[in-house]
Amino acid sequence: MEHHDGLDTTRRGFLKASAAAAAMTTVPQAGAATRDKPNAAAPTSKVSFTVNGKREMLEVDTRTTLLDALREHLHLTGTKKGCDQGQCGACTVLVGGQRINSCLSLAVMHEGDSITTIEGLGAPDHLHPMQAAFVKHDGYQCGYCTPGQICSAVAVLSEIKAGVPSHASADLAAQPLLSAAELRERMSGNICRCGAYSNIIDAISEVGGAKA
């Protein structure tokens, strides 16, 4: 009996010591969490840029993407959020005339920039030629990817005009051709789940003055 009582006492002592040790290790962590203030407000920053010809000034969480600034702060919901990983192209907008995936770019990176969204290209009563061509050739179908497709298409024609080559260009020193192969390569970053690719190529080709 004495032997068993000794074992029991030792076991109870071990459990108490273990509990005390665990408590001691958690105290510094709790203190560190308090010092780090995990619930403190996220840092914000002011940013000013021109969107569709209008000067805008916002104060945003420094982690806010350009896409969320456009949609959530400026309520320009034409630009769509698709994959949110830069792979579908639905969020394509023009910055200084060049196309970018706005979901991959922070708003604070665009201080002083000129940004054009689908709303800035044209209005229902005064469509941009590319918008009109998409309607004519049924290049939009469900319409979700269309704003990004159109913004990208406008930039593609500018790239070809400027002589910027693509992976489909046979001669990097020559003026790129306005061909179906060039357009398919250049538009490959914009995904259409409806499969309206051939109609989109026809629309871009018409605006560019060539036949696909």
Secondary structure by P-SEA (a helix, b strand, c coil): caaaaaaaaaaaaaaaaaaaaaaaaaaaaaaaaaaaccccccbbbbbbbbcccbbbbbbccccccaaaaacccccccccccccccccccccbbbcccccccccccccccccbbbbbccccccccccccaaaaaaaaacccccccaaaaaaaaaaaaaaaaaacccccccccccccccccaaaaaaaaccccccccaaaaaaaaaaaaacccc
